[in-house]
Amino acid sequence: MTNRLEEELAHLTRAVEDLHEMVLAHGKRLDTVERRVDLLMKRAAEAEAEGNTGGVVLGDERPPHY
């Protein structure tokens, strides 16, 4: 019985370690995504401040079927 419990504990310990590594990897990826979003938001704000919105406001544009 003790041997079986030790095996189960070893498997569970390994599973927890694997999940921990995955959480760390996802955290790093999330940090990267957040930095990219911040950069894009800054660029969009700068473009808007310069009056360069990069296109026509869709509300002012007639649909192509007219």
Secondary structure as GFF3:
##gff-version 3
##sequence-region A 1 66
A	DSSP	alpha_helix	2	49	.	.	.	ID=ss1
A	DSSP	three_ten_helix	58	60	.	.	.	ID=ss2
###
